[in-house]
Structure formats: structure tokens, C-alpha cells
Amino acid sequence: MARIKTMQDVHTLHSVPGRAMPTDEGAVFLQLHRLANEKLRLEREVELWLRKKERIEQRMREIEQQMESLRQLAPSMTVESTVRSPKQSWRRMTLEY
């Protein structure tokens, strides 16, 4: 199954190779410098994404703990725990209290 393309797949100045350069020594050093900068940029981006992932996972754990404590307060009440896709049709649900 093909992956859906997003804005992350758009080629930018960093990801598009430069014009054909002669293979003299200066061009090789310039290309090495560009590649080193691109590598540093990508490493910083990975670190940002990892920190964001950790924050999201921490928030999910907090939400699960809150849900569990609320379930213990009202054990007779059942709540649908799965989140439905917005593409699915709306369903009615009656809560008696």
C-alpha cells in the first residue's frame, strides 16, 4: 500500500541537489560542507521530533491515568473508549443520569 504524501515530502532547497558542479577540489569541499550542514539540520530535526513524541506519550499516560481514576469513581457507568474516525457516520447515544 502506497504511503500518503504530505507536506513533509515536498522537496526544499535542502533536499534538492545543487546544479552539476565540476569535480575539482574546491567543489568537493563545498559539497562536503553542504552535506555536513544538511546532516546537522536533520539531526536537530530528529531531536525535536523525539522530544515532541515524548511529550505526546507523557500526555497520553496522564490522560489514561485520569480516565482510570474517573472509572473508579463511577464503575457502573460505561463510556465508549474508542475514538471514531470523522469519516464514520455520527451515532446517537443516550445518557441517563
C-alpha positions in Angstrom: 0.0 0.0 0.0 1.5 3.4 -1.0 2.1 5.9 1.7 0.1 9.1 1.5 2.3 12.1 0.6 2.2 15.1 2.9 3.9 18.5 3.1 6.9 16.7 4.6 7.5 15.1 1.2 7.9 18.4 -0.7 11.4 18.9 -1.9 13.1 22.0 -0.5 16.3 23.9 -1.1 18.0 21.5 1.3 16.7 18.3 -0.3 17.1 19.2 -3.9 20.6 18.5 -5.2 22.5 21.5 -6.5 23.5 22.1 -10.0 26.1 19.9 -11.6 29.4 21.0 -10.3 32.8 20.3 -11.7 34.8 17.7 -9.7 37.7 20.0 -8.8 38.9 20.0 -5.2 37.0 23.2 -4.2 33.7 21.8 -5.4 34.3 18.6 -3.4 34.9 20.6 -0.2 31.9 22.8 -0.9 29.7 19.7 -1.3 31.1 18.2 1.9 30.3 21.4 3.7 26.7 21.4 2.4 26.2 17.8 3.3 27.6 18.3 6.8 25.2 21.2 7.3 22.3 19.2 6.0 23.2 16.3 8.3 23.3 18.7 11.3 19.9 20.2 10.4 18.4 16.7 10.1 19.9 15.6 13.5 18.3 18.7 15.1 15.0 18.0 13.5 15.1 14.4 14.7 15.8 15.6 18.2 12.8 18.0 18.1 10.5 15.2 16.8 11.7 12.8 19.6 11.1 15.4 22.3 7.6 16.1 20.8 6.9 12.4 20.7 7.9 12.1 24.4 5.6 15.0 25.3 2.7 13.4 23.5 3.3 10.0 25.1 3.5 11.6 28.5 0.2 13.4 27.9 -1.4 10.2 26.8 -0.2 8.5 30.0 -1.7 11.4 32.1 -5.0 11.1 30.2 -5.1 7.3 30.8 -4.5 7.8 34.5 -7.2 10.4 34.7 -9.6 8.2 32.8 -8.8 5.3 35.1 -9.4 7.4 38.3 -12.8 8.5 36.8 -13.7 5.0 36.0 -13.1 4.0 39.7 -15.4 6.8 40.8 -18.3 5.6 38.7 -17.8 1.9 37.9 -21.4 1.4 36.8 -21.1 4.0 34.0 -19.7 2.7 30.7 -18.2 5.1 28.2 -17.1 4.1 24.7 -13.3 4.1 24.8 -12.6 4.0 21.1 -12.4 7.2 19.1 -14.2 7.0 15.8 -12.8 8.3 12.6 -14.5 11.5 11.4 -15.4 9.7 8.2 -17.8 7.4 10.0 -21.3 8.5 10.4 -22.5 10.1 13.6 -24.2 7.9 16.2 -26.7 8.9 18.8 -26.1 7.9 22.4 -28.4 8.5 25.3 -27.0 9.0 28.8 -29.3 8.5 31.7 -28.4 10.4 34.9 
